[in-house]
Amino acid sequence: MTEKKPSGSWKERVVLVVAAVVVLAVVLGGAYYQEDLSTYFHLHAWDSASAEKVVRDFVGKVNAGDASAANDLDGERAKAVMSGSKMKAVNHHGAMGRADTPLDQIVPKADIKSTSTRIRARSQLFGIDVEYTDGHWAQFAVDRTSAGYKIVDVSLGLSNQKQEDQN
């Protein structure tokens, strides 16, 4: 008579089942959060301070009258409107198509008091709320492009309170 060798102890089977469950959970979790993960990696969301820095630099340049502020816009979704060598507005997607927002409607003659940064899930952009020292608020949208972080959208004007999150 031949004896059957045990195919493995019950401990080995438990380990295999646990490993299979963990792998399945990772695959299902990745599938469920795929869009969020894709946005996170596209934006390099671990580096949100760089997106905020672009907005802070833009505001500083606008207040200084520096036309190089136009370089902080992506040039397609948000474009500088120039008057000679001076930037006077930002052309961007408004509620009813392209709109020109004058610089004094998004950047008052005041310093930045605070900012808050979040990921806009639907549009897959950084949303940056800026509170100025004069009490006004503005919103900027920033995307990571091949040329680095660039402003791609701005609010239509200043507000006296923090605006609702846009997507």
C-alpha positions in Angstrom: 0.0 0.0 0.0 1.1 3.5 -0.8 0.8 6.2 1.8 -0.5 9.6 0.8 1.6 12.5 1.8 -0.3 15.4 3.3 -0.5 18.2 0.8 0.3 20.8 3.4 -0.6 21.7 6.9 -3.7 23.6 7.7 -1.5 26.6 8.7 -0.2 26.8 5.1 -3.7 26.7 3.7 -4.8 29.5 6.0 -1.8 31.6 5.0 -2.7 31.1 1.3 -6.3 32.0 1.8 -5.4 35.1 3.7 -2.9 36.1 1.0 -5.5 35.6 -1.7 -8.0 37.7 0.2 -5.5 40.5 0.7 -4.6 40.5 -3.1 -8.3 40.5 -4.0 -9.0 43.4 -1.6 -6.1 45.4 -3.2 -7.3 44.8 -6.7 -10.9 45.7 -5.8 -9.8 48.8 -3.9 -7.6 49.9 -6.8 -10.5 49.4 -9.2 -12.9 51.4 -7.0 -10.5 54.3 -6.4 -8.9 54.2 -9.8 -10.0 57.7 -10.9 -9.0 59.2 -7.5 -5.6 57.5 -7.7 -5.2 58.6 -11.3 -5.9 62.3 -10.3 -3.6 62.1 -7.3 -0.7 60.8 -9.4 -1.4 63.2 -12.3 -1.3 66.2 -10.0 1.5 64.9 -7.9 -0.8 65.7 -5.0 1.8 65.0 -2.5 3.4 68.3 -3.7 0.4 70.6 -3.3 2.7 73.3 -1.9 4.2 73.9 -5.4 0.7 74.5 -6.8 0.0 77.0 -4.0 3.4 78.7 -4.7 2.4 79.3 -8.3 -0.7 81.2 -7.1 1.3 83.2 -4.5 3.9 84.1 -7.1 1.2 85.1 -9.6 -0.5 87.4 -7.0 2.9 89.0 -6.1 3.8 89.6 -9.7 0.3 91.1 -10.5 0.6 93.4 -7.4 4.1 94.5 -8.6 2.9 95.2 -12.1 5.2 92.5 -13.5 4.0 91.2 -16.9 5.8 87.9 -16.3 2.7 86.9 -14.3 1.4 85.8 -17.6 4.0 82.9 -17.5 2.1 81.5 -14.5 -1.0 80.9 -16.7 -1.1 77.8 -18.9 -1.7 79.8 -22.1 -4.5 77.6 -23.3 -7.2 77.3 -20.7 -6.2 80.6 -19.0 -4.5 83.3 -21.2 -3.1 86.7 -20.4 -5.0 89.6 -21.9 -2.3 92.2 -22.6 -2.5 95.9 -23.2 0.9 96.7 -24.7 3.4 95.2 -22.4 1.1 95.2 -19.4 -1.2 92.4 -18.4 -4.7 93.7 -17.7 -7.0 90.5 -17.5 -7.1 86.8 -17.6 -9.1 85.1 -20.3 -10.6 81.8 -19.1 -13.6 79.5 -19.2 -16.5 81.4 -17.6 -20.0 80.2 -16.9 -21.2 80.9 -20.4 -18.0 80.5 -22.5 -14.7 82.4 -22.5 -14.6 85.4 -20.2 -12.1 88.1 -19.5 -11.7 88.8 -15.8 -9.8 92.0 -15.0 -6.8 91.5 -12.7 -8.3 93.8 -10.0 -11.3 91.5 -9.8 -9.1 88.5 -8.7 -6.1 90.2 -7.2 -6.8 93.3 -5.0 -4.0 95.6 -3.8 -3.6 93.5 -0.7 -1.3 90.7 0.5 -2.4 87.1 0.9 -3.6 86.3 4.4 -4.2 82.6 3.9 -4.7 79.9 1.3 -6.4 76.5 1.3 -5.7 73.8 -1.2 -7.8 70.8 -2.2 -8.3 68.5 -5.2 -11.3 69.2 -7.3 -12.4 65.7 -8.0 -14.6 66.3 -11.1 -12.2 68.6 -13.0 -9.1 66.8 -11.6 -7.4 70.1 -10.7 -6.0 71.7 -7.6 -8.5 74.3 -6.2 -6.8 77.0 -4.3 -8.8 79.5 -2.2 -7.0 82.7 -1.4 -8.0 85.0 1.4 -6.5 88.5 1.1 -5.7 90.8 4.1 -8.5 93.2 3.0 -11.1 90.4 3.6 -11.7 89.5 0.0 -11.5 85.9 -1.4 -10.7 84.5 -4.8 -10.3 81.0 -6.3 -7.7 79.6 -8.7 -7.5 76.3 -10.4 -4.0 74.8 -11.0 -3.0 71.9 -13.1 0.3 70.1 -13.5 1.4 70.5 -17.2 4.5 69.5 -19.1 5.8 73.0 -18.2 5.1 72.5 -14.5 2.2 73.8 -12.4 0.2 76.4 -14.2 -3.0 78.4 -13.4 -5.8 77.2 -15.7 -8.9 79.0 -14.3 -9.7 81.9 -12.0 -12.9 83.0 -10.2 -15.0 85.6 -12.0 -14.4 88.1 -9.3 -13.6 88.8 -5.7 -16.0 87.7 -2.9 -16.4 88.9 0.7 -16.5 85.4 1.9 -15.0 82.0 1.0 -16.7 80.8 -2.2 -18.4 77.5 -2.6 -16.1 74.7 -3.9 -16.1 74.5 -7.6 -15.4 71.3 -9.5 
